[in-house]
Amino acid sequence: MPPIAGALTWCKSLRDRIQEPIDKLASLGQGITDREEYKDVYKLFMSITKSITEYENSKILEWHKEVEANSEEKLQMTLLCKDENGYIKVNFDPSLVRLLREVKYFL
């Protein structure tokens, strides 16, 4: 899995994993949610969720900057070129392949 899509998938699975126990606790009723222990756990849950969201946003911003920096320039290159032996070869940059792989996993 590509690095950015992998990190975002990991964040989503981590968020899902910590969401389930909070939902189960909240479904137990008002008696549980009014307790001080629940409030402490919920505060910790919100803190972790915020950290995960910040990490996701930083990864998305990093990917966005990389796309802007590389893709426009690389897409302007000719697709076919001749190598030193005179053979025609595909001139498709590896960074574009990585970008397309990221997009595939995002979808």
Phi and psi in degrees as a GROMACS rama.xvg file:
@    title "Ramachandran Plot"
@    xaxis  label "Phi"
@    yaxis  label "Psi"
@TYPE xy
-61.8443  155.847  PRO-2
-61.805  -46.0586  PRO-3
-72.3853  -47.4805  ILE-4
-61.79  -37.15  ALA-5
-64.4055  -41.9522  GLY-6
-64.9702  -41.077  ALA-7
-69.4776  -35.6145  LEU-8
-65.6635  -41.3435  THR-9
-61.5394  -42.7187  TRP-10
-62.0898  -42.9854  CYS-11
-63.8542  -43.4502  LYS-12
-67.1026  -36.8262  SER-13
-65.7012  -42.997  LEU-14
-63.5289  -42.2231  ARG-15
-63.0898  -38.333  ASP-16
-67.3885  -35.3669  ARG-17
-88.5831  -15.3216  ILE-18
-73.1471  -38.1935  GLN-19
-58.8221  -49.2692  GLU-20
-62.8429  -36.0095  PRO-21
-65.5193  -41.5339  ILE-22
-63.3101  -40.3021  ASP-23
-65.5627  -41.7232  LYS-24
-63.8851  -42.4939  LEU-25
-66.3893  -30.2845  ALA-26
-76.2782  -10.7095  SER-27
-72.8206  -18.1271  LEU-28
123.55  176.604  GLY-29
-63.2439  -32.6121  GLN-30
-61.4705  -35.9748  GLY-31
-78.1512  -45.237  ILE-32
-69.84  -18.4272  THR-33
-84.3235  -12.582  ASP-34
-73.4766  150.979  ARG-35
-66.9127  -35.0664  GLU-36
-62.66  -42.2886  GLU-37
-62.9662  -41.7819  TYR-38
-62.8889  -38.8494  LYS-39
-65.1702  -44.2665  ASP-40
-64.1474  -42.1667  VAL-41
-65.9279  -37.7132  TYR-42
-63.6694  -41.2016  LYS-43
-65.1268  -41.8272  LEU-44
-58.7187  -45.6433  PHE-45
-64.9428  -38.1222  MET-46
-64.0567  -44.8692  SER-47
-65.629  -42.7302  ILE-48
-61.1461  -40.5406  THR-49
-64.1738  -41.6513  LYS-50
-63.8853  -41.4122  SER-51
-63.5619  -43.0231  ILE-52
-63.8047  -41.6365  THR-53
-62.8885  -40.6008  GLU-54
-63.9136  -44.2941  TYR-55
-59.2738  -46.3285  GLU-56
-62.7485  -38.0475  ASN-57
-66.6024  -38.7651  SER-58
-66.4593  -40.9455  LYS-59
-65.1226  -41.8958  ILE-60
-64.0508  -41.6066  LEU-61
-60.3913  -44.8552  GLU-62
-65.2437  -41.4741  TRP-63
-61.5191  -43.1978  HIS-64
-64.3267  -41.1622  LYS-65
-63.8269  -41.4648  GLU-66
-64.3033  -46.4805  VAL-67
-62.1621  -40.2587  GLU-68
-71.1612  -38.3043  ALA-69
-101.822  -40.2463  ASN-70
-66.3685  -46.4777  SER-71
-61.8561  -44.4527  GLU-72
-64.6824  -44.49  GLU-73
-70.5562  -32.1445  LYS-74
-72.8384  -17.3476  LEU-75
-82.5824  -11.8612  GLN-76
-71.9742  151.874  MET-77
-68.3161  144.48  THR-78
-78.0222  -33.0567  LEU-79
-117.443  143.196  LEU-80
-149.198  170.442  CYS-81
-101.06  139.036  LYS-82
-87.4481  -173.077  ASP-83
-66.2572  -20.5952  GLU-84
-91.0733  -2.502  ASN-85
90.3191  3.01292  GLY-86
-81.9592  148.07  TYR-87
-81.6833  133.935  ILE-88
-133.729  159.936  LYS-89
-79.8463  129.996  VAL-90
-106.186  59.3586  ASN-91
-104.202  115.511  PHE-92
-65.9877  139.111  ASP-93
-60.8289  -28.6661  PRO-94
-67.1271  -30.7362  SER-95
-70.7274  -36.7338  LEU-96
-62.5991  -43.8522  VAL-97
-62.877  -40.9298  ARG-98
-62.5751  -45.1017  LEU-99
-65.2635  -36.2719  LEU-100
-66.0451  -40.8604  ARG-101
-59.9065  -46.1793  GLU-102
-61.7232  -41.879  VAL-103
-58.2027  -45.4614  LYS-104
-73.7499  -29.0767  TYR-105
-62.9057  -43.922  PHE-106
